[in-house]
Amino acid sequence: MRVTADRDRCLGAGQCVLHAPDVFDQSDEDGTVVLLTGTPSEAQGESVRTAVRMCPNAVLTLTDDPPS
């Protein structure tokens, strides 16, 4: 699983941090999303999926790695 964020479009609502604080943070400067990891673990998967769904400006993108 890979997650990316478009910081230029981020409104700083913080829904990502609320739902997946081990994966997302917010910038102290402007409150926009900061990725702590671009490759969350499977254990973090559900919370990351929720964060992506809850993002009010749809700046988060999640892609699942293909099976090996």
N, C-alpha and C positions, 0 to 999 in steps of 0.2 A: 504494500500500500504506500502511495506517495501523496503528499498534500502540498499544494502551493497556495500562495496568497498574493493578490494584487493590491499592494499597499497604497497605490495611487488612488484607488477607488474606495478604500476602507473609510468608514465613518467613525470608527472607534467606539462602536456600541458595546463591545466586550462580551458578546454572547459566546464567542469562541473560547475565551478564557474561562468563562463560567462553566462551560460544559467539558472542556479538555485542558485543564491548567498545566498538565505535564507536556503538552504539545504546543500551546499558544501562550503568548504574553502580550502585553501592550507597551508601546514605546512611552518612556517617561516624557519625551518631548512633545508628541502630538496625539498620543493615545491610539495610534494605528497598530494593527496586528504585527506581531513579531513571531516568526516560527522558531520554536525551540528545537524542533526536529522536522525534517521534511519526509522522514520515513518512520512513521509511528509503528509501534509493535501491534501484533494482532490483539493483544490484551487491551490496547488503547482504541481499537477499531470502532467499537460502538459509540464511545464518547466523541471520537473525531467525526464520525458520520452525523451524529446529532449536531455538533458544532457547525458542520458544513450546511446542514439543513436550516439551522436557526440563524445563520448570518443574514441580516436584513438587507445587505447590499450585494449579496452573492459574490463575494470576492475570493472565496475559498474554492479550490478545485481538488477533488479527490479522485485518484486513479488507482485501481487495483492492479497489482503486479500479476502478470500471467503465470499460471502454474508452471513449475519447472519440470 
